[in-house]
């Protein structure tokens, strides 16, 4: 796989790698994993929120008055 980066992106990647003391390859992998974890977390929170709002809709309605 080839990753094409703009000069700005290359600088950002180099800064990330340097800050973490890792190679640019490792910084890229870590960034990918971090975004994947965050999106999974956001999806789980949204799902839980939906279930709680449905379950307690009457209570939420009364508290909103």
C-alpha atoms as one frame of an Amber mdcrd trajectory, in Angstrom:
protein
   0.000   0.000   0.000   1.214   3.480  -0.781   0.222   6.426   1.358   0.330
   9.770  -0.435   0.552  12.748   1.907   0.611  16.464   1.323   3.584  18.384
   2.703   1.381  19.581   5.549   0.345  16.007   6.374   3.967  14.844   6.205
   4.967  17.502   8.738   2.074  16.576  11.017   3.006  12.903  10.847   6.647
  13.682  11.557   5.621  15.735  14.610   3.410  12.925  15.900   6.165  10.368
  15.439   8.733  12.574  17.118   6.444  13.395  20.043   5.800   9.697  20.681
   9.365   8.625  19.953   8.288   6.195  17.242   8.705   5.790  13.501   6.318
   7.477  11.092   5.008   4.015  10.221   4.187   3.325  13.882   2.655   6.801
  14.305   0.406   6.105  11.308  -0.724   2.752  12.707  -1.398   4.299  16.122
  -3.439   7.105  14.560  -5.530   4.604  12.601  -6.201   2.556  15.730  -7.055
   5.646  17.776  -9.646   6.831  15.267 -11.127   3.331  15.032 -11.412   3.119
  18.830 -12.962   6.584  19.047 -15.551   5.850  16.365 -16.453   2.563  18.008
 -16.850   4.346  21.344 -19.011   7.079  19.806 -21.255   4.458  18.211 -21.651
   2.589  21.514 -22.474   5.823  23.370 -25.028   6.833  20.736 -26.655   3.389
  20.935 -26.785   3.487  24.738 -28.211   7.005  24.675 -30.929   5.940  22.250
 -31.928   2.998  24.456 -31.977   5.101  27.644 -34.003   7.876  26.007 -36.541
   5.337  24.740 -36.762   3.550  28.066 -37.112   6.705  30.178 -38.969   8.935
  27.701 -41.821   9.566  30.152 -39.451  10.574  32.946 -37.442  12.812  30.633
 -40.658  14.446  29.456 -41.781  15.141  33.042 -38.382  16.563  33.983 -38.501
  18.873  30.978 -41.616  20.657  32.221
